[in-house]
Structure formats: C-alpha cells, structure tokens
Amino acid sequence: MTQRNKGLVLLVAQFVLVLSIAGKYVYERKVCPRVWVRTAQFDPNLVLRGRYVALQLAVDACALPHDMGDLLGPRSSGIWKWRVKPEAKEGRLMVVPAGDDARPELTQDLIQSVNQPCARAALSPSADYFIGDRAKSPFPLKSNEELWAEVTVPQSGPPRPIQLAISSDAGFKPLVIR
C-alpha cells in the first residue's frame, strides 16, 4: 500500500468517526426528551474557549438528603455535593440520587452552597453552548432577565443545550443566535 493510499484510508476513518459523533447528537435530539432549564452563564471570555458560553444548569435539590456526610468544608462556608442521575420528568429536569454502584457516564455531580436556595443547585460539569462568530451576543442580561436553555437529556452523558431563551417581565423569548 502506498503512502497516498494509507493517507486516504486514515482520512476516511477520521471522517467516519466525526460523522458518527454528529449522527449520535442528531439522533439524540430526535428521540431523547427535551426540557427547558434555568441556567446561569459564567466565565464567558476565557481565551481558550472561543465563542462557547459555559452554562450552569440549575435543578431542584430540595428532595435530596442534606446529611452532614454530603457537606464539604465547614458549615458556614460549606457546599453540599451529591452524585445524581439527570432525568426528564413532567417537562422538567429532575435529579435522582445515584448509588455507589452507578456507572460514572450515567451520573453527574450536583452542587449547592449552604447559602444557596435548594431549587437552584448546579449540575457539574457545566454545559457549553456555541455562539457563532457573527451572532450578536445577548449578554450581559438585564437585571429582571433570567437565562434558560433547552436541553436534550440522553440516557448517558450530561444534558446537552440546544437553544437559549430569556425570561423576563415581558415573557419567555427563545433567542435566535445566528
């Protein structure tokens, strides 16, 4: 086999790998449940991130046990941390405690500081959303606005953002970012 043929085989193999990942995401958008989740933007101008916006998805942790064993650090500045499995139920993103035997790719960490409302605990790691080069950024938000993200909730892996919306006194408005 010549060098050129070896290079072409490698090129085709890489092309198939990239297409399989893209196909997986398209498939998940079609068959997996989609829900809107309150989110918060953070660290938007990191040099290596480019035009990605890091989003912290907020979920309700009020039903989870708030045992001292789950508390990290001293009580005054502590953080509650749970290992959970995100699920879409009743049109909302919910979390279910994951057992010790749960596979890591099916779970995420849920973090809530002691001074934070339990309805706004953050899933970790964050979800990244790409904003195109020519798109007008909707940030910073006004004081009466909240950022929401529509996400797909796959069987394994973290929720993946599809689109963003702004909620304000004027209503709920999906953003057209192109």
ROLUM-413464 format. One record per atom (N, C-alpha, C): atom name; x, y, z. Coordinates in steps of 0.001 Angstrom, whole numbers, plus 500000, padded with zeros to 6 digits. Each point is the difference from the previous one (the first is absolute). Layout:
['CA',[X,Y,Z]];
...
***
This chain:
['N',[500846,498829,500000]];
['CA',[499154,501171,500000]];
['C',[500899,501245,500000]];
['N',[499703,500917,499128]];
['CA',[500827,501203,499889]];
['C',[499671,500985,501121]];
['N',[500867,500981,500178]];
['CA',[499793,501038,501009]];
['C',[498692,500745,499742]];
['N',[499714,500250,498744]];
['CA',[498775,500731,499658]];
['C',[498770,499190,500393]];
['N',[500002,498713,499722]];
['CA',[498862,499156,500350]];
['C',[499830,499904,501515]];
['N',[501111,499911,500721]];
['CA',[499940,499973,501465]];
['C',[499394,501300,500525]];
['N',[500406,501100,499412]];
['CA',[499457,501302,500403]];
['C',[498511,500097,499724]];
['N',[499563,499483,498850]];
['CA',[498573,500024,499666]];
['C',[499189,499118,500950]];
['N',[500534,498840,500354]];
['CA',[499314,499123,500947]];
['C',[499859,500704,501345]];
['N',[501051,500654,500460]];
['CA',[499956,500737,501265]];
['C',[498987,501145,499921]];
['N',[499977,500715,498899]];
['CA',[499053,501097,499805]];
['C',[498566,499497,500056]];
['N',[499722,498905,499319]];
['CA',[498645,499433,500001]];
['C',[499617,499544,501407]];
['N',[500940,499368,500717]];
['CA',[499711,499542,501360]];
['C',[499670,501178,500917]];
['N',[500759,501083,499916]];
['CA',[499726,501178,500822]];
['C',[498668,500642,499618]];
['N',[499700,500036,498720]];
['CA',[498741,500563,499520]];
['C',[498821,499200,500555]];
['N',[500111,498673,499986]];
['CA',[498939,499138,500528]];
['C',[499830,500219,501501]];
['N',[501099,500138,500736]];
['CA',[499909,500252,501438]];
['C',[499268,501310,500303]];
['N',[500357,501053,499298]];
['CA',[499356,501301,500221]];
['C',[498523,499926,499640]];
['N',[499666,499371,498890]];
['CA',[498594,499868,499596]];
['C',[499209,499151,500993]];
['N',[500627,498983,500594]];
['CA',[499280,499171,500966]];
['C',[499642,500805,501249]];
['N',[500888,500883,500438]];
['CA',[499702,500846,501162]];
['C',[498884,500981,499664]];
['N',[500083,500633,498834]];
['CA',[498946,500924,499572]];
['C',[498672,499261,499871]];
['N',[500037,498795,499448]];
['CA',[498782,499202,499864]];
['C',[499397,499649,501345]];
['N',[500844,499698,500976]];
['CA',[499512,499690,501344]];
['C',[499251,501188,500588]];
['N',[500557,501211,499859]];
['CA',[499348,501185,500544]];
['C',[498689,500306,499286]];
['N',[499960,499836,498689]];
['CA',[498756,500215,499245]];
['C',[498953,498987,500448]];
['N',[500393,498756,500146]];
['CA',[499089,498950,500449]];
['C',[499442,500331,501385]];
['N',[500879,500418,500926]];
['CA',[499549,500329,501352]];
['C',[499024,501171,499996]];
['N',[500217,500983,499135]];
['CA',[499067,501128,499923]];
['C',[498623,499556,499531]];
['N',[499961,498965,499190]];
['CA',[498714,499513,499472]];
['C',[499259,499105,500987]];
['N',[500719,499150,500753]];
['CA',[499319,498991,500814]];
['C',[500048,500250,501509]];
['N',[500969,500726,500488]];
['CA',[500112,500231,501449]];
['C',[499076,501129,500431]];
['N',[499558,499952,501265]];
['CA',[499129,501083,500480]];
['C',[500730,501337,500014]];
['N',[499216,501061,499773]];
['CA',[500530,501365,500030]];
['C',[499262,500766,501083]];
['N',[500738,500778,500776]];
['CA',[499402,500812,501057]];
['C',[500693,501356,500059]];
['N',[499284,500992,500522]];
['CA',[500586,501319,500248]];
['C',[500500,500034,501432]];
['N',[501206,500535,500190]];
['CA',[500652,500039,501305]];
['C',[500512,501412,500265]];
['N',[499736,500487,501214]];
['CA',[500585,501287,500412]];
['C',[501508,499804,500069]];
['N',[500722,500980,499535]];
['CA',[501452,499864,499959]];
['C',[500656,501331,500325]];
['N',[501271,499945,500238]];
['CA',[500789,501206,500248]];
['C',[501250,499923,499146]];
['N',[500345,501111,499406]];
['CA',[501211,500088,499187]];
['C',[501159,500367,500906]];
['N',[501155,499395,499744]];
['CA',[501194,500391,500747]];
['C',[501219,499862,499114]];
['N',[501025,500761,500299]];
['CA',[501288,499939,499312]];
['C',[499877,500075,498480]];
['N',[499332,501021,499467]];
['CA',[499752,500019,498558]];
['C',[501192,500408,499146]];
['N',[501015,500619,500552]];
['CA',[501093,500544,499184]];
['C',[501329,499286,500179]];
['N',[499967,498736,500369]];
['CA',[501230,499246,500136]];
['C',[500651,499862,498626]];
['N',[501259,500331,499886]];
['CA',[500698,500068,498712]];
['C',[499919,498684,499234]];
['N',[500222,498891,500658]];
['CA',[500017,498717,499315]];
['C',[498611,499484,499643]];
['N',[498958,500583,500542]];
['CA',[498657,499511,499758]];
['C',[499440,500528,498677]];
['N',[500450,501125,499527]];
['CA',[499472,500552,498761]];
['C',[498611,500566,500213]];
['N',[499069,499617,499153]];
['CA',[498640,500516,500082]];
['C',[499049,499035,500713]];
['N',[500526,499149,500854]];
['CA',[499160,499137,500806]];
['C',[499592,500738,501263]];
['N',[498765,499798,500417]];
['CA',[499509,500561,501243]];
['C',[499831,498836,500962]];
['N',[500621,500073,501160]];
['CA',[499859,498959,501011]];
['C',[498724,500262,500793]];
['N',[499167,498990,500119]];
['CA',[498715,500116,500677]];
['C',[499934,499054,501185]];
['N',[499530,500491,501134]];
['CA',[499731,499157,501152]];
['C',[498509,499733,500025]];
['N',[499612,498744,499825]];
['CA',[498589,499629,499992]];
['C',[499509,499895,501438]];
['N',[498912,500698,500313]];
['CA',[499461,500032,501360]];
['C',[498865,498984,500132]];
['N',[500086,499150,501014]];
['CA',[498958,499013,500266]];
['C',[499614,500051,501467]];
['N',[498898,499351,500324]];
['CA',[499461,500002,501354]];
['C',[500659,498895,500835]];
['N',[500647,500381,501092]];
['CA',[500644,499037,500898]];
['C',[499284,499923,501345]];
['N',[498806,500571,500105]];
['CA',[499301,500055,501282]];
['C',[499632,498610,500519]];
['N',[499723,499054,499114]];
['CA',[499596,498653,500424]];
['C',[501191,499110,500350]];
['N',[501213,500438,499709]];
['CA',[501183,499189,500290]];
['C',[500359,500115,501485]];
['N',[500589,498946,500551]];
['CA',[500375,500067,501427]];
['C',[501128,501005,500227]];
['N',[499834,500841,500998]];
['CA',[501024,500981,500356]];
['C',[500722,499517,501260]];
['N',[500663,498840,499879]];
['CA',[500733,499412,501115]];
['C',[501347,500693,500161]];
['N',[500532,499924,501182]];
['CA',[501323,500591,500253]];
['C',[501078,499300,499179]];
['N',[499793,498731,499637]];
['CA',[500978,499271,499201]];
['C',[500123,500543,498587]];
['N',[498939,500675,499512]];
['CA',[500025,500573,498657]];
['C',[500576,501409,499989]];
['N',[500245,500574,501171]];
['CA',[500472,501377,500109]];
['C',[501521,500039,499914]];
['N',[500512,500828,499100]];
['CA',[501442,500177,499847]];
['C',[500405,501300,500682]];
['N',[501034,499987,500773]];
['CA',[500495,501213,500652]];
['C',[499217,500323,501254]];
['N',[500366,501083,500694]];
['CA',[499289,500394,501217]];
['C',[498572,500439,499696]];
['N',[499114,499850,500954]];
['CA',[498566,500294,499815]];
['C',[499770,501417,499484]];
['N',[500746,500973,500479]];
['CA',[499769,501391,499612]];
['C',[500335,500268,498534]];
['N',[500961,499290,499444]];
['CA',[500373,500220,498601]];
['C',[499930,498701,499203]];
['N',[499237,499057,500491]];
['CA',[499957,498673,499405]];
['C',[499214,499922,498700]];
['N',[500169,498868,499362]];
['CA',[499322,499717,498739]];
['C',[499430,498592,500097]];
['N',[498722,499849,499689]];
['CA',[499396,498684,499912]];
['C',[500371,499429,498638]];
['N',[500303,498707,499956]];
['CA',[500356,499368,498735]];
['C',[499403,498598,499957]];
['N',[499304,499709,498893]];
['CA',[499394,498695,499804]];
['C',[500402,499456,498636]];
['N',[499995,498686,499880]];
['CA',[500180,499325,498709]];
['C',[498594,499637,499540]];
['N',[499572,500545,498849]];
['CA',[498613,499850,499552]];
['C',[499934,499573,498536]];
['N',[498822,499544,499611]];
['CA',[499721,499686,498603]];
['C',[498928,500967,499533]];
['N',[500294,500834,498979]];
['CA',[498984,500910,499478]];
['C',[498965,499242,499177]];
['N',[498723,500376,500172]];
['CA',[498897,499393,499256]];
['C',[498986,501064,499655]];
['N',[499313,499806,498889]];
['CA',[498909,500891,499607]];
['C',[498695,499382,500476]];
['N',[499289,500720,500881]];
['CA',[498714,499535,500512]];
['C',[499045,501176,500046]];
['N',[498796,499786,499492]];
['CA',[498941,501010,500062]];
['C',[500453,501338,499414]];
['N',[500808,499952,498945]];
['CA',[500442,501210,499332]];
['C',[501067,500785,500730]];
['N',[500622,499388,500994]];
['CA',[501045,500674,500780]];
['C',[501218,499106,500095]];
['N',[501154,500600,500240]];
['CA',[501215,499245,500252]];
['C',[500048,499696,501488]];
['N',[499969,498719,500322]];
['CA',[500005,499547,501384]];
['C',[501279,499204,500238]];
['N',[500355,499820,501254]];
['CA',[501159,499179,500332]];
['C',[499575,498911,500975]];
['N',[500606,498838,499825]];
['CA',[499757,498846,500853]];
['C',[501339,499613,500613]];
['N',[500052,499764,501314]];
['CA',[501284,499605,500601]];
['C',[500532,498736,499338]];
['N',[501277,500009,499703]];
['CA',[500644,498831,499395]];
['C',[500652,499185,501103]];
['N',[499875,498718,499906]];
['CA',[500618,499121,500988]];
['C',[501506,499927,499781]];
['N',[500667,499355,500934]];
['CA',[501454,499848,499914]];
['C',[500411,499130,498828]];
['N',[499092,499142,499536]];
['CA',[500326,499096,498903]];
['C',[499626,500572,498631]];
['N',[499528,501247,499941]];
['CA',[499597,500617,498733]];
['C',[501217,500253,499116]];
['N',[499838,499756,498716]];
['CA',[501096,500239,499048]];
['C',[500257,501502,499881]];
['N',[501264,500420,499951]];
['CA',[500334,501433,499967]];
['C',[499417,500742,498806]];
['N',[499873,499370,498834]];
['CA',[499475,500699,498830]];
['C',[498501,500274,500099]];
['N',[499330,499398,500980]];
['CA',[498567,500221,500191]];
['C',[499712,501050,501063]];
['N',[501038,500476,500695]];
['CA',[499779,500899,501124]];
['C',[500736,501333,499831]];
['N',[499590,500959,500809]];
['CA',[500656,501300,500086]];
['C',[500036,500415,501459]];
['N',[500791,501011,500299]];
['CA',[500012,500568,501341]];
['C',[498979,501122,500058]];
['N',[499315,500097,501125]];
['CA',[499078,501095,500264]];
['C',[500561,500755,501186]];
['N',[500157,501315,499854]];
['CA',[500668,500813,501012]];
['C',[499071,501124,500443]];
['N',[499911,500177,501318]];
['CA',[499207,501087,500566]];
['C',[500754,500578,501179]];
['N',[500226,501307,499978]];
['CA',[500639,500617,501162]];
['C',[498952,500145,501099]];
['N',[500462,500085,501233]];
['CA',[499105,500068,501146]];
['C',[499087,501226,499925]];
['N',[500501,501102,499458]];
['CA',[499219,501237,499934]];
['C',[499135,500104,498746]];
['N',[499987,498990,499168]];
['CA',[499281,500021,498730]];
['C',[498649,499294,500159]];
['N',[498939,500496,499339]];
['CA',[498718,499299,500072]];
['C',[500116,498588,499414]];
['N',[499319,499037,500603]];
['CA',[500113,498616,499542]];
['C',[499406,499808,498596]];
['N',[499151,500900,499554]];
['CA',[499415,499896,498665]];
['C',[500966,500458,498912]];
['N',[501160,500488,500359]];
['CA',[500977,500501,499031]];
['C',[501360,499310,500120]];
['N',[500007,498725,500333]];
['CA',[501265,499258,500056]];
['C',[500515,499822,498572]];
['N',[501310,499950,499837]];
['CA',[500610,499978,498662]];
['C',[500581,498632,499665]];
['N',[499675,499533,498785]];
['CA',[500614,498777,499501]];
['C',[501430,500290,499581]];
['N',[500866,499044,500256]];
['CA',[501400,500143,499620]];
['C',[500412,498745,499255]];
['N',[500683,500092,498915]];
['CA',[500630,501165,499387]];
['C',[498981,500870,499275]];
['N',[500449,501166,499618]];
['CA',[499133,500941,499301]];
['C',[499700,499497,498591]];
['N',[498988,500617,499387]];
['CA',[499649,499692,498612]];
['C',[500474,501160,499137]];
['N',[500649,499709,498901]];
['CA',[500500,501052,499117]];
['C',[499052,500186,498824]];
['N',[499784,501266,499639]];
['CA',[499134,500348,498873]];
['C',[500802,500889,499058]];
['N',[500002,499671,498724]];
['CA',[500786,500739,499018]];
['C',[499196,501157,499437]];
['N',[500617,501173,499971]];
['CA',[499410,501181,499360]];
['C',[500844,500303,498772]];
['N',[499364,500096,498849]];
['CA',[500704,500234,498750]];
['C',[500806,501292,499990]];
['N',[500978,500072,499094]];
['CA',[500894,501156,499909]];
['C',[499259,501303,499722]];
['N',[498999,499941,499162]];
['CA',[499300,501220,499587]];
['C',[498748,500280,500821]];
['N',[499693,499138,500950]];
['CA',[498791,500166,500808]];
['C',[500174,501115,501014]];
['N',[498910,500706,500247]];
['CA',[500007,501044,501018]];
['C',[499789,499336,501357]];
['N',[500893,500237,500907]];
['CA',[499923,499387,501321]];
['C',[498873,500635,500819]];
['N',[499189,499191,500681]];
['CA',[498914,500543,500830]];
['C',[500472,500436,501383]];
['N',[501285,499925,500247]];
['CA',[500536,500295,501328]];
['C',[500624,501381,500030]];
['N',[500002,500674,501116]];
['CA',[499474,499611,501295]];
['C',[498478,500134,500046]];
['N',[499370,499213,500860]];
['CA',[498551,500044,500168]];
['C',[499613,501199,500861]];
['N',[498771,500460,499815]];
['CA',[499478,501076,500846]];
['C',[499639,499415,501368]];
['N',[499792,500859,500966]];
['CA',[499786,499540,501378]];
['C',[498726,499173,500173]];
['N',[498981,500204,499181]];
['CA',[498750,499250,500153]];
['C',[499930,498776,499073]];
['N',[501095,499638,499356]];
['CA',[500004,498891,499052]];
['C',[500704,498773,500572]];
['N',[499515,498828,499586]];
['CA',[500629,498731,500362]];
['C',[500315,499238,498728]];
['N',[501102,499281,500015]];
['CA',[500415,499195,498856]];
['C',[499488,498574,500164]];
['N',[499427,499458,498929]];
['CA',[499513,498625,499965]];
['C',[500645,499301,498816]];
['N',[500111,498679,500105]];
['CA',[500541,499200,498904]];
['C',[499099,498794,499776]];
['N',[499711,499724,498737]];
['CA',[499302,498761,499665]];
['C',[501083,498939,499831]];
['N',[499856,498880,500692]];
['CA',[501009,498949,499959]];
['C',[499362,498669,499621]];
['N',[500802,499145,499350]];
['CA',[499600,498606,499837]];
['C',[500578,499243,501183]];
['N',[499267,498996,500459]];
['CA',[500440,499207,501137]];
['C',[500220,498564,499503]];
['N',[501243,499681,499604]];
['CA',[500276,498655,499483]];
['C',[500050,498954,501120]];
['N',[499967,498732,499617]];
['CA',[500085,498913,500976]];
['C',[501328,500022,500756]];
['N',[501079,500328,499300]];
['CA',[501298,500112,500661]];
['C',[500648,501304,499564]];
['N',[500764,500569,500878]];
['CA',[500641,501273,499715]];
['C',[499189,501153,500552]];
['N',[500606,501170,500004]];
['CA',[499325,501172,500563]];
['C',[498930,500544,499056]];
['N',[499053,500792,500535]];
['CA',[499046,500691,499130]];
['C',[500744,500922,499039]];
['N',[499498,500085,498760]];
['CA',[500682,500789,498966]];
['C',[499095,501147,499553]];
['N',[500495,501255,500094]];
['CA',[499174,501148,499610]];
['C',[499748,500046,498497]];
['N',[498766,500382,499641]];
['CA',[499594,500130,498606]];
['C',[499814,501476,499648]];
['N',[499304,500718,500872]];
['CA',[499753,501418,499756]];
['C',[499849,500730,501324]];
['N',[500102,501330,499930]];
['CA',[499893,500853,501181]];
['C',[498739,500832,499924]];
['N',[499534,500466,501152]];
['CA',[498845,500888,500073]];
['C',[500208,500965,501161]];
['N',[499289,501108,499941]];
['CA',[500019,501000,501064]];
['C',[498596,500082,500579]];
['N',[499909,499924,501317]];
['CA',[498737,500172,500698]];
['C',[500060,501337,500729]];
['N',[498956,500802,499810]];
['CA',[499943,501314,500660]];
['C',[498547,500337,500288]];
['N',[499775,501226,500446]];
['CA',[498635,500453,500253]];
['C',[499171,499982,498718]];
['N',[500649,500156,498861]];
['CA',[499319,500014,498701]];
['C',[499638,498605,499520]];
['N',[500514,498954,500653]];
['CA',[499678,498629,499607]];
['C',[501248,499184,499704]];
['N',[499756,498856,499399]];
['CA',[501046,499025,499689]];
['C',[500280,500102,498514]];
['N',[501275,500299,499652]];
['CA',[500344,500228,498594]];
['C',[501237,499199,499620]];
['N',[499822,498937,499148]];
['CA',[501173,499288,499488]];
['C',[500860,500931,499167]];
['N',[501317,499856,500129]];
['CA',[500926,500851,499269]];
['C',[500330,499403,498645]];
['N',[500094,500832,499003]];
['CA',[500455,499591,498685]];
['C',[501439,500470,499902]];
['N',[500931,499076,500169]];
['CA',[501426,500340,499976]];
['C',[500590,499407,498730]];
['N',[500310,500862,499037]];
['CA',[500576,499540,498734]];
['C',[501187,500835,499637]];
***
